[in-house]
């Protein structure tokens, strides 16, 4: 279980609760109004038995029909007032809950956007979806059904007890005789449900993670015929989710009938003792009827408090997980404030060491220099560290040792947004979002106009197929670009990189997934776009990089050779062997 999954050790963590309430600070004035409504409702509820007692003893008993009518109208007025206040209370608490949830979800998503890629390398997407959707939705219940409702219940209990003791302390003690048993059962119920809720949350997170991962990778599941195996795995996870929920349902199904029986026994004791007192003329009939009503009013909020407490507890557990995510500082620090309008594009790596995990270095003492406007190609076996270099250049990861400079300025001194808009990256695995082609190119940047998109598309050669599609640039590509071919997606990603007019172009196997005709089209566009720009190309096909100003050969995280195509062939080393192997494959 990861740190994001571990529940708080305390039953009700005060620190976490305070952090939860801090989210409501912008709505303080509305909480004052909610508190006023809560107190008003708590006061109005217990007045009905009191009025009933007064009516029976002072009007019904003496045959005062006018007095009975007046008290009936008073009771009706109070009921209407209480109903209206209850409406305001319910609406306001719901509005507050949803407003706070909106703010927290926005805050959490903004934080998730700032986390570095290293965090996503080890965190399942489904778990993050649970945090942003399910856990935050739980917080809504805390404000609508938890805190405000619990305060109302507690205040109502206090007012009821005060009135009961005021009317008759002996009957009050008889009424409370079953309270210890109810409190004991409530405590046991609270503890059991708290544990079951922890299991439910973990089961929901596991279910979300499994479904998200396997739907995303459905093509792999079907290619290898793993449907039966994955189906059995899902059934087991779903069974655990069912078991966890049934446990919580079981506790509810046991507790509420038990609480009802205890309340009925308490009512029976009051009737038995009160009836004797009425016969002995120690209390009036109105008092006995009022106490029967008070018993129902008194035990109901106590039963509900246990449920409210569990709602609050569940909210605290969700808050604890959200806070752990918010307090996760695995993000690239905005350490620099350098905002150049345009960078020249010279790049230097000086003795750079980098590891994804601890000391398992994937780059070892890497040093090279790229002059502005040069084209540098990286070649080497899979896992040699080629793609890692471009990830470091865009500061997706932080290096352990060494230094990276652009235009002789350390990478850390650049503003992150400025840096990344100056580096256009085209990856082999293209990701397109649901939406139009235009949306996937400008990605919400209002400064990129349709004219910019059209111009970049024409340069790349993507305009030919885009304009043939229904709606053209407004064509919906669907999730992950499912309605487009691999080559078309690759062209769109190229336009997406070029539309920012970057100073540095990075192509990570950018043409390996396209057909020969499309590759020739892209290569022609690349030659135009690379003019005057620094270009870093990662490719397996050596034929595509022979014109590069410099070729760097990597192996196991180290640079083995550097030079032009002719120079490296003359060395008869790593590059020459790679060239010979590919030449044989072509033959």
C-alpha positions in Angstrom: 0.0 0.0 0.0 1.5 3.3 -1.0 1.6 6.4 1.1 -1.3 7.8 -0.8 -3.4 4.8 0.3 -2.5 4.6 4.0 -5.3 5.8 6.2 -4.6 8.0 9.2 -3.6 6.1 12.3 -5.9 8.1 14.5 -9.7 7.5 14.7 -10.3 11.2 14.1 -7.1 13.0 13.4 -7.5 16.5 14.8 -4.7 17.9 12.6 -6.3 16.5 9.4 -9.7 17.8 10.6 -8.3 21.3 11.0 -6.8 21.1 7.5 -10.2 20.0 6.2 -11.9 23.0 7.9 -9.2 25.4 6.5 -10.5 24.6 3.0 -13.8 26.3 4.1 -12.1 29.6 5.2 -13.1 31.6 2.1 -16.8 30.8 3.0 -16.6 31.9 6.7 -19.6 34.3 6.4 -21.8 31.6 5.0 -20.8 29.3 7.8 -21.9 31.9 10.3 -25.4 31.9 8.6 -25.3 28.1 8.5 -24.5 28.0 12.3 -27.4 30.4 12.9 -29.8 28.2 11.0 -28.4 25.1 12.8 -29.1 26.6 16.2 -32.5 27.8 15.2 -33.6 24.4 14.0 -32.1 22.7 17.1 -34.2 25.1 19.3 -37.4 24.7 17.4 -37.5 20.9 17.4 -37.8 20.4 21.2 -40.5 23.1 21.6 -43.2 20.8 20.1 -43.4 18.4 23.0 -43.3 21.3 25.5 -46.2 23.0 23.6 -48.1 19.7 23.5 -47.7 19.3 27.2 -48.9 22.8 27.9 -51.9 22.4 25.6 -53.0 19.1 27.2 -52.6 20.3 30.8 -54.0 23.8 30.4 -56.5 23.6 27.6 -57.6 20.0 26.7 -57.9 19.0 30.4 -60.2 22.0 31.2 -62.1 21.9 27.9 -60.7 25.2 26.6 -61.4 24.8 22.9 -60.3 28.3 22.0 -57.0 27.8 23.8 -56.6 24.4 21.9 -57.2 26.2 18.6 -54.7 28.9 19.4 -52.0 26.4 20.4 -52.7 24.3 17.3 -52.2 27.4 15.1 -49.0 28.2 17.1 -47.8 24.6 16.5 -48.6 24.9 12.8 -46.7 28.2 12.5 -43.7 26.8 14.2 -43.7 23.7 11.9 -43.9 26.0 8.8 -41.0 28.1 10.2 -39.0 25.0 11.0 -39.6 23.6 7.5 -38.5 26.8 5.9 -35.4 27.0 8.0 -34.7 23.3 7.3 -34.9 24.1 3.6 -32.5 27.0 3.9 -30.2 24.8 6.0 -30.2 21.9 3.6 -29.7 24.2 0.5 -26.9 26.3 2.2 -25.0 23.3 3.5 -25.2 21.6 0.1 -24.1 24.8 -1.7 -21.2 25.2 0.7 -20.2 21.5 0.3 -20.2 21.7 -3.5 -18.4 25.1 -3.5 -15.6 23.8 -1.3 -15.3 20.6 -3.3 -15.0 22.6 -6.5 -12.1 24.7 -4.9 -10.3 21.6 -3.5 -10.7 19.7 -6.8 -9.3 22.7 -8.7 -6.4 23.1 -6.2 -5.6 19.3 -6.4 -5.7 19.2 -10.2 -3.4 22.3 -10.4 -1.0 20.5 -8.0 -1.1 17.3 -10.1 -0.2 19.3 -13.2 2.9 20.6 -11.4 4.2 17.2 -10.4 7.2 15.9 -12.2 7.1 12.8 -14.5 8.9 10.8 -11.9 5.8 10.9 -9.7 3.7 9.5 -12.6 6.2 6.7 -13.2 5.3 5.1 -9.9 1.7 6.2 -9.3 -1.2 4.4 -11.0 -3.5 6.8 -12.9 -6.6 5.1 -11.4 -5.5 6.1 -7.9 -5.1 9.7 -8.9 -8.6 9.6 -10.5 -9.9 8.3 -7.2 -8.3 11.2 -5.4 -9.7 13.8 -7.7 -13.2 12.4 -8.1 -14.3 9.9 -5.3 -12.2 11.2 -2.4 -13.1 14.8 -3.0 -16.8 13.9 -3.5 -16.7 12.4 0.0 -15.7 15.8 1.4 -18.9 17.2 0.0 -20.8 14.8 2.4 -18.7 16.1 5.3 -20.1 19.6 4.9 -23.6 18.6 3.9 -24.2 15.6 6.2 -21.3 15.7 8.6 -20.2 18.7 10.5 -23.3 21.0 10.3 -25.7 18.1 10.9 -23.7 16.7 13.8 -23.6 20.2 15.4 -27.4 20.4 15.0 -27.9 16.9 16.5 -25.7 17.8 19.5 -27.4 21.1 20.2 -30.8 19.4 19.9 -29.8 16.8 22.5 -28.6 19.5 24.9 -31.9 21.5 24.5 -34.0 18.4 24.9 -32.1 17.3 28.1 -32.5 20.9 29.5 -36.2 20.9 28.9 -36.7 17.3 30.3 -34.8 18.1 33.5 -36.8 21.3 33.8 -40.1 19.5 33.5 -39.4 16.4 35.7 -36.0 15.2 36.7 -37.2 11.7 37.9 -38.8 10.9 34.5 -35.7 12.2 32.8 -33.5 9.8 34.7 -35.8 6.9 33.8 -35.7 8.1 30.2 -31.9 8.0 30.3 -31.6 4.6 31.9 -31.0 3.0 28.5 -28.6 5.6 27.3 -25.4 3.8 28.4 -26.4 0.7 26.3 -27.1 2.9 23.3 -23.8 4.7 23.7 -22.0 1.4 23.9 -23.6 0.0 20.8 -23.0 3.3 19.0 -19.3 3.2 19.9 -18.9 -0.4 18.6 -20.8 0.5 15.5 -18.6 3.5 14.9 -15.4 1.5 15.2 -16.5 -1.3 13.0 -17.8 1.0 10.3 -14.6 3.1 10.3 -12.5 0.0 9.5 -15.0 -1.1 6.9 -14.9 2.3 5.3 -11.1 2.1 5.1 -11.4 -1.2 3.2 -14.1 0.2 0.9 -11.8 3.2 0.0 -8.9 0.9 -0.7 -11.1 -1.4 -2.8 -12.5 1.5 -4.8 -9.0 2.8 -5.5 -7.8 -0.7 -6.6 -10.9 -1.1 -8.8 -10.4 2.3 -10.5 -6.7 1.6 -11.1 -7.4 -1.8 -12.6 -10.2 -0.7 -14.9 -8.3 2.4 -16.1 -5.1 0.5 -16.8 -6.7 -2.4 -18.6 -9.1 -0.3 -20.7 -6.2 1.9 -21.8 -4.2 -1.3 -22.7 -7.1 -3.2 -24.2 -5.2 -3.7 -27.5 -2.4 -5.6 -25.6 -5.0 -7.7 -23.7 -6.7 -8.7 -27.0 -3.5 -9.2 -29.0 -2.2 -11.7 -26.5 -5.6 -13.3 -25.9 -5.5 -12.5 -22.1 -9.2 -11.7 -21.8 -10.1 -14.7 -19.6 -7.1 -14.1 -17.3 -7.8 -10.4 -16.9 -11.5 -11.1 -16.5 -10.7 -13.4 -13.5 -8.4 -10.8 -12.0 -11.2 -8.2 -12.3 -13.7 -10.6 -10.8 -11.5 -11.0 -7.7 -11.0 -7.3 -7.3 -14.7 -6.7 -7.8 -15.5 -9.5 -5.2 -13.2 -7.7 -2.7 -15.0 -4.4 -3.4 -18.3 -6.2 -2.8 -17.1 -7.8 0.4 -15.9 -4.5 1.7 -19.2 -2.8 1.0 -21.3 -5.7 2.4 -19.4 -5.5 5.7 -20.3 -1.8 6.1 -24.0 -2.6 5.1 -23.9 -5.5 7.7 -22.9 -3.1 10.5 -25.7 -0.7 9.5 -28.3 -3.5 9.3 -27.3 -4.6 12.8 -26.9 -1.3 14.6 -30.1 0.6 13.6 -32.5 -2.3 14.6 -30.6 -2.6 17.9 -30.8 1.2 18.5 -34.5 1.0 17.7 -35.0 -1.7 20.3 -33.1 0.2 22.9 -35.2 3.3 22.1 -38.4 1.3 22.4 -37.4 -0.2 25.7 -36.6 3.4 27.0 -40.0 4.5 25.8 -41.6 1.5 27.5 -39.9 2.3 30.8 -41.1 5.9 30.6 -44.7 4.8 29.9 -44.6 2.3 32.7 -43.1 4.7 35.3 -45.0 7.7 34.0 -48.4 5.9 34.0 -47.9 5.1 37.6 -47.0 8.7 38.4 -50.1 9.9 36.5 -52.3 7.5 38.5 -50.7 8.7 41.7 -51.2 12.3 40.5 -47.4 13.0 40.7 -47.2 14.2 37.1 -49.8 15.3 34.6 -50.9 13.4 31.5 -49.4 16.2 29.4 -46.0 15.6 31.0 -46.1 11.9 30.2 -47.1 12.5 26.6 -44.4 15.2 26.3 -41.7 12.7 27.6 -42.8 10.0 25.2 -42.3 12.6 22.4 -38.9 13.6 24.0 -37.7 10.0 24.0 -38.2 9.8 20.2 -36.6 13.1 19.7 -33.7 12.4 22.0 -32.7 8.9 20.8 -33.0 9.8 17.1 -30.1 12.3 17.0 -27.9 10.0 19.1 -28.4 7.2 16.5 -27.7 9.7 13.7 -24.6 11.1 15.3 -22.9 7.7 14.9 -23.7 7.9 11.2 -22.6 11.5 11.0 -19.4 10.7 12.8 -18.6 8.0 10.3 -19.3 10.4 7.5 -16.9 12.9 9.1 -14.4 10.1 9.7 -14.6 9.0 6.1 -14.1 12.6 5.1 -11.1 12.8 7.3 -9.6 9.7 5.7 -10.2 11.1 2.3 -8.8 14.4 3.4 -5.7 12.7 4.8 -5.1 11.1 1.4 -5.7 14.3 -0.5 -3.4 16.2 1.9 -0.7 13.6 1.3 -1.0 14.2 -2.4 -1.1 18.0 -2.0 2.0 17.8 0.3 3.9 15.7 -2.2 6.7 17.9 -3.4 7.8 15.8 -6.3 7.6 18.7 -8.7 10.1 20.6 -10.7 10.8 23.7 -8.7 10.2 27.0 -10.4 13.8 28.0 -9.4 14.4 30.4 -12.3 12.9 33.7 -13.6 14.8 34.2 -16.8 12.3 35.1 -19.6 14.2 35.5 -22.9 12.0 36.4 -25.8 14.0 34.0 -28.0 16.9 31.7 -27.2 19.8 31.1 -29.6 19.7 27.3 -29.0 23.3 26.3 -28.0 23.2 23.4 -25.6 25.9 22.1 -23.2 25.8 18.9 -21.0 28.7 19.0 -18.5 29.4 15.8 -16.6 25.7 14.9 -16.2 24.7 12.0 -14.0 21.1 10.9 -13.7 19.1 8.0 -12.2 15.4 7.3 -12.2 15.8 5.2 -9.1 18.4 5.8 -6.4 21.9 5.2 -7.7 20.9 3.1 -10.7 22.3 5.6 -13.1 21.0 5.6 -16.7 23.3 8.5 -17.7 26.9 8.5 -16.5 29.2 11.5 -16.8 27.6 12.7 -20.1 29.3 15.7 -21.7 28.6 17.2 -25.1 28.0 20.5 -26.8 25.6 21.6 -29.5 26.1 24.9 -31.2 23.1 27.1 -32.1 21.6 26.0 -35.4 23.4 22.6 -35.4 21.7 19.3 -35.9 22.8 16.6 -33.6 21.7 13.0 -33.7 21.8 10.4 -31.0 22.0 6.7 -31.8 22.3 3.6 -29.7 20.5 0.5 -28.4 17.2 0.7 -26.6 17.9 1.8 -23.0 21.2 3.5 -23.8 19.8 6.8 -22.4 18.9 8.7 -25.6 15.3 9.7 -24.6 16.5 10.5 -21.1 18.7 13.3 -22.5 15.7 15.1 -24.1 13.6 14.6 -20.9 16.4 16.3 -18.9 16.7 19.1 -21.5 13.0 20.1 -20.9 13.5 19.7 -17.1 11.0 16.9 -16.8 13.5 15.3 -14.4 16.2 16.8 -12.2 19.8 15.7 -12.6 21.8 14.2 -9.7 25.2 15.7 -10.7 26.6 17.9 -13.4 25.2 20.9 -15.2 23.0 21.5 -18.3 23.2 24.9 -20.0 21.3 26.6 -22.8 23.0 29.7 -24.3 25.6 29.3 -21.5 22.8 29.8 -18.9 22.1 27.0 -16.4 18.8 25.3 -17.0 17.6 26.0 -13.5 17.7 29.8 -14.1 15.1 29.6 -16.9 11.4 30.1 -16.2 9.9 26.7 -16.8 7.1 27.8 -19.1 9.5 29.9 -21.2 12.0 27.1 -21.4 9.5 24.5 -22.6 7.8 26.7 -25.2 11.3 27.3 -26.7 11.7 23.5 -27.1 9.5 21.7 -29.6 9.3 18.0 -28.9 7.8 15.3 -31.2 7.6 11.9 -29.6 7.3 8.4 -31.2 4.2 7.6 -29.1 1.7 10.4 -30.0 -1.0 11.3 -27.5 -4.1 13.2 -28.7 -6.9 14.4 -26.5 -10.6 14.1 -27.2 -11.5 17.1 -29.3 -10.8 18.7 -32.6 -7.5 18.7 -34.5 -7.2 22.5 -33.8 -7.7 21.9 -30.1 -4.9 19.3 -30.1 -2.6 21.7 -31.8 -3.0 24.9 -29.8 -3.8 23.1 -26.5 -5.8 26.0 -25.2 -3.2 28.6 -26.0 -5.2 31.7 -27.1 -2.1 33.3 -28.7 -2.1 30.5 -31.3 -4.5 31.5 -34.0 -6.0 29.5 -36.8 -3.7 31.2 -39.2 -0.7 30.0 -37.2 -2.1 26.4 -37.2 -2.8 26.5 -40.9 0.7 27.9 -41.7 2.4 25.2 -39.6 0.3 22.5 -41.1 1.2 23.6 -44.7 4.9 23.6 -43.8 4.7 20.1 -42.4 2.4 18.8 -45.1 -0.4 17.9 -42.8 -2.9 20.4 -44.3 -3.4 18.0 -47.3 -5.1 15.3 -45.2 -6.7 17.6 -42.6 -8.6 19.6 -45.2 -10.0 16.4 -46.7 -11.5 15.4 -43.3 -15.2 16.3 -42.4 -15.1 19.7 -40.6 -11.3 20.0 -41.5 -9.4 21.4 -38.5 -12.6 21.0 -36.3 -12.7 17.3 -37.0 -13.1 15.3 -33.7 -10.2 12.9 -33.3 -11.9 11.1 -30.4 -10.0 9.7 -27.4 -6.2 9.2 -28.1 -6.8 10.1 -31.8 -8.6 6.8 -32.5 -10.1 8.0 -35.7 -6.8 8.8 -37.3 -4.0 6.7 -38.6 -0.6 6.5 -36.9 1.0 8.6 -39.6 -1.7 11.3 -39.4 -1.4 11.5 -35.6 2.4 11.9 -36.0 1.9 14.7 -38.5 -0.4 16.5 -36.1 2.1 16.1 -33.3 4.7 17.7 -35.6 2.4 20.6 -36.3 1.8 20.9 -32.5 5.5 21.3 -31.9 6.1 23.7 -34.8 3.3 26.1 -34.1 5.2 27.6 -31.2 8.1 28.4 -33.5 10.6 26.9 -31.1 14.3 27.6 -31.1 15.2 23.9 -30.4 13.5 21.0 -32.2 13.6 17.5 -30.6 12.6 14.5 -32.7 12.4 11.3 -30.6 11.9 8.5 -33.2 9.5 10.9 -34.8 9.3 9.2 -38.1 9.6 5.5 -37.0 5.9 4.9 -37.0 5.0 6.3 -40.4 5.1 4.9 -43.9 7.8 5.7 -46.4 5.7 8.3 -48.3 4.7 10.1 -45.0 8.3 10.0 -43.8 9.6 11.6 -47.0 7.0 14.3 -46.5 8.1 14.9 -42.9 11.8 14.8 -43.9 11.2 17.5 -46.5 9.4 19.7 -43.9 12.1 19.0 -41.3 14.8 20.3 -43.6 12.9 23.6 -44.0 12.0 24.0 -40.4 15.5 23.1 -39.0 17.1 25.9 -40.9 18.3 28.4 -38.3 17.2 26.1 -35.4 19.0 23.7 -33.2 17.8 20.2 -33.8 18.2 17.0 -31.7 17.2 13.9 -33.5 16.9 10.4 -32.0 16.6 7.7 -34.6 17.2 4.0 -35.2 17.3 4.5 -39.0 20.8 5.8 -39.7 19.8 6.8 -43.2 17.7 9.7 -41.7 20.6 11.2 -39.8 23.6 11.0 -42.1 23.4 14.7 -42.9 23.6 15.7 -39.1 26.4 18.0 -38.1 27.2 15.6 -35.3 26.2 12.1 -34.4 26.6 10.9 -30.8 26.7 7.2 -30.2 25.5 6.0 -26.7 25.7 2.7 -25.0 24.5 1.8 -21.4 24.3 5.5 -20.4 27.7 6.5 -21.7 28.9 8.4 -24.8 31.1 6.0 -26.9 31.7 8.1 -30.0 31.0 11.6 -31.5 31.5 12.9 -35.0 30.0 13.2 -38.4 28.7 10.2 -40.4 32.0 9.9 -42.3 34.2 10.3 -39.3 32.4 7.7 -37.3 32.5 5.2 -40.2 36.2 5.8 -40.4 36.6 4.9 -36.7 35.2 1.4 -37.4 33.7 1.3 -33.9 30.1 1.2 -32.5 28.6 3.4 -35.2 30.3 1.5 -38.0 28.9 -1.8 -36.6 25.4 -0.3 -36.4 25.7 1.0 -40.0 26.9 -2.4 -41.2 24.0 -4.3 -39.5 21.4 -1.9 -40.9 23.0 -2.1 -44.3 22.9 -5.9 -44.2 19.2 -5.7 -43.3 18.5 -3.5 -46.3 20.4 -5.9 -48.6 
